[in-house]
């Protein structure tokens, strides 16, 4: 399947020309165009990369521009910020440490960060931080928290909101500490473990925490709600919580290997299963490590509600699954991610051998991403 490329701006002309070309060339391209082009127009998205895996083949569809300043077109090699989708990479890194016997997910946090000894958070398990259930930590650190010392002071002085393991509060500090604990257990910096360990072990050659100089030309420009150029800024635990930049080719490979891990080394196969296991039940969603899953087939309404901002930003009652539920093929696994200028979504269904990647250089509603992905994957059945 060729990697389709639509013409650069003006956007309306590009989308229209792409539709004419696609319908003549390939029915699958036409089906994707029919969904993605209106989505881009509705949400004023400058550029998108879409990748699909189905019937044992990868398919790539590219739209609009990576940078409006020079009208450079999006390609399957364009680098996008993926925001909280980075949490699945962090979870895989921690799961690999667990599979290698270097990290005990059930151990209290204070085992790996002694400075938390004697504090309420120090008693919560590593796993609970990875599942946003150690306590109802905030979505972001307070604005005054910048340094490692301030981060540690924030955790040490945290006053419990709920008994750990009873509430899910989606949280960068929670997931960031999870990644930090995994790194401390291995006595190596988190960024080193990611860039020199996990990413090359998974064959991800174009995935970065910090885009190198020789790849900057491929780094898309993000656009904020006011259509102003913006890129992600650093903050506490940024690498673990929202630091990954990648392209559609690498991201589809990453998702496919989670869906079909047989070609990975045995410890990485075990790590993938650890991330996809079910540890907490949160309404209709089963919380894994990084990944969130739903029984398949899942209704569109269920997926939209589970991925909505309303669901993510409000505390949710959660129930610990004991024993944990193993990874299963009949499930819809997914994760959203965003920064101020980018929006991402991935989903995969192991039993169907289908996966989808949506990358955009604008942050648009999660609900719209889920609806588009659902329609595209559903169209593969016809």
Secondary structure, DSSP 4 states (H G I P E B T S, - for coil): ---EE---SSHHHHHHHHHHHHHHH-HHHHHHHHHHHHHHHHHT-SEEEEEEEETTEEEEEEEEEEETTTTEEP-TT-BEE-GGGHHHHHHHHHHHHHHTTS--TTSBGGGT-GGGTTSHHHHSBHHHHHTT-SS---SS--TT--SHHHHHHHHHTPPPSS-TTSEE---HHHHHHHHHHHHHHHTS-HHHHIIIIIHHHTT-TT-BSS--GGGGGGBPPEE-TTS-EE-----TTHHHHH--EE-HHHHHHHHHHHHSGGGS-HHHHHHHHHHHSEEEEETTEEE-SS-EEEESS--HHHHHHHTSHHHHHS-EE-EEEEEEEPP-SSEEEEEEEEETTEEEEEEEEGGGTEEEEEEESB---HHHHHHHHHHHHHHTT-
